[in-house]
Amino acid sequence: MSALVCVARIGAAHGVRGAVKLWTFTEDPFAVRHYGPLLSKDGKRQFEIAQVREAKDHLVATFKGVATRDEAERLNGIELYVPRDKLPATDEDEYYHTDLIGLAAVTTDGDALGRVLAIHNFGAGDIIEIAPLKGPTLLLPFSNAVVPEVDLAGGRVVIALPQEVEGEDSNPSTSRPREGGDP
């Protein structure tokens, strides 16, 4: 079986008939209906969607075999996965996070930097997390300016390290935190 890719996360119970809130990580939120059984991270549990409908910022779903609120509450927080080979092919300059994790990270000069640990999105765009060969973990914007090249076949991403973070004071001894709460 190919690597598993997280496509959704089950949230809190919704109502009294076994429905749950469902957050999907797919371009089309309803695509989760078409991948066949969804699996738990360890692959030991399967979930089959019986019904799904759109809500404000998530879906509301029921799973076969889940009929009560108590059963639904026990599912809260479970991430749902599908085998990578069940997902559609990506367009050029599109990548599944799982395809990037573990790739070598090199600088634009070709120097080894580290490995891709994860891709995060905290609401303001994708962030690439690099475990460097030395020093602290790097969290960088996953943009064309910072990641000008993704070479899946070559097993690497090219990182253009930012020279300076905007607003960063180059002489920390002259910068002191303000006292009190005033800006």
C-alpha positions in Angstrom: 0.0 0.0 0.0 1.2 3.5 -0.7 1.9 6.1 2.0 -1.2 7.5 3.8 -2.2 11.1 3.3 -4.3 12.9 5.8 -7.5 14.3 4.1 -9.7 15.2 7.0 -10.1 15.5 10.8 -13.2 14.6 12.8 -14.4 17.3 15.2 -17.0 17.4 17.9 -20.3 15.6 17.8 -23.1 17.5 15.9 -26.7 16.8 17.2 -27.9 13.5 18.7 -27.9 11.1 15.8 -24.2 10.4 15.4 -23.2 13.2 13.2 -19.8 14.9 13.6 -18.2 18.1 12.4 -15.6 17.2 9.7 -12.8 19.4 8.5 -11.4 18.4 5.2 -7.9 19.2 3.8 -8.8 18.6 0.1 -9.3 21.3 -2.6 -13.0 20.1 -2.9 -14.3 19.4 0.6 -16.7 16.8 -0.7 -13.9 14.8 -2.4 -13.6 12.7 0.8 -16.7 10.9 -0.3 -14.9 9.5 -3.4 -11.8 7.9 -1.9 -13.4 4.8 -0.5 -13.0 3.9 3.2 -11.1 6.5 5.2 -8.5 5.1 7.6 -7.1 6.1 11.0 -3.5 7.1 11.1 -2.4 3.5 12.0 -4.6 2.1 9.3 -6.4 -0.2 11.8 -9.8 1.5 11.7 -11.9 2.3 8.7 -14.6 4.9 8.4 -17.2 5.0 5.6 -19.2 8.2 5.1 -22.9 7.6 5.1 -24.0 11.2 4.6 -22.3 14.6 4.3 -23.5 18.1 4.0 -22.0 21.6 4.1 -22.0 23.8 7.2 -20.5 27.2 7.7 -16.7 26.5 7.7 -16.8 22.6 7.8 -18.9 19.6 6.8 -21.3 17.7 8.9 -20.9 14.0 8.3 -22.3 10.7 9.5 -20.4 7.5 9.3 -21.8 4.0 8.8 -22.1 2.3 12.2 -22.2 5.5 14.2 -25.7 6.2 15.3 -25.5 8.0 18.7 -24.0 11.2 20.0 -21.9 9.1 22.5 -20.4 7.1 19.6 -19.8 10.4 17.7 -18.1 12.0 20.6 -15.5 9.2 20.8 -14.4 10.0 17.3 -13.4 13.6 18.1 -9.9 14.4 17.0 -9.3 11.4 14.8 -7.5 12.2 11.6 -8.6 10.4 8.4 -6.2 9.1 5.8 -6.3 7.6 2.3 -3.5 5.8 0.4 -1.6 8.3 -1.7 -2.3 6.4 -4.9 -6.1 7.0 -4.5 -5.6 10.8 -4.7 -5.7 12.7 -8.0 -2.5 13.7 -9.8 -1.3 17.2 -9.0 -0.8 20.0 -11.4 2.6 21.5 -12.1 3.7 23.5 -9.0 1.2 21.6 -6.8 2.4 19.1 -4.2 1.0 16.9 -1.5 2.6 17.6 1.8 3.6 14.0 2.1 5.6 14.2 -1.1 7.7 17.0 0.4 8.4 15.6 3.8 11.8 14.1 4.1 13.2 15.8 1.0 16.7 17.3 1.2 16.8 21.1 1.6 19.6 22.8 -0.2 20.5 26.5 -0.6 20.4 28.2 -3.9 24.2 27.7 -4.0 23.6 23.9 -3.7 24.9 23.7 -0.1 23.1 21.1 2.1 20.8 22.8 4.6 18.8 19.9 6.1 15.5 18.0 5.5 11.9 19.1 5.2 10.1 18.1 8.4 6.6 19.4 7.7 4.4 21.9 5.9 2.2 23.9 8.2 -0.6 26.4 7.6 -1.7 28.5 10.6 -4.1 30.6 8.4 -1.7 33.0 6.7 -0.3 30.7 4.1 1.9 27.6 4.0 5.1 27.4 6.1 7.9 25.0 5.3 9.7 23.5 8.4 13.3 22.6 7.8 15.4 20.5 10.2 18.8 22.0 9.5 22.1 20.1 9.7 23.0 22.5 12.6 21.2 25.1 14.5 17.5 25.6 15.3 14.6 24.4 13.2 13.8 26.8 10.4 10.2 28.0 9.7 10.0 29.7 6.3 7.2 30.9 4.1 6.5 28.3 1.4 6.5 30.8 -1.4 8.2 30.9 -4.8 10.6 33.6 -3.4 11.8 31.3 -0.6 11.3 27.9 -2.3 12.1 28.7 -5.9 12.5 25.0 -6.9 10.9 21.7 -5.8 12.6 18.8 -7.5 10.6 15.7 -6.5 12.5 13.4 -8.9 15.8 14.7 -7.5 14.6 14.4 -3.9 15.2 18.1 -2.9 13.8 21.5 -2.4 15.9 24.6 -3.0 15.7 27.3 -0.3 16.6 30.9 -0.9 17.3 31.9 2.7 15.9 35.4 3.5 18.8 37.8 4.2 16.9 39.7 7.0 13.5 39.5 8.6 11.6 42.7 8.2 11.5 44.7 11.4 14.5 42.8 12.9 16.9 45.1 14.7 20.5 44.3 13.6 21.8 45.6 17.0 19.8 43.8 19.7 21.5 45.8 22.5 19.7 49.0 21.4 16.3 47.4 21.4 14.6 46.9 24.7 11.1 45.7 25.3 8.6 48.4 26.3 7.4 48.4 29.9 3.7 48.3 30.5 1.1 47.6 27.9 1.4 50.8 25.8 2.7 50.4 22.3 
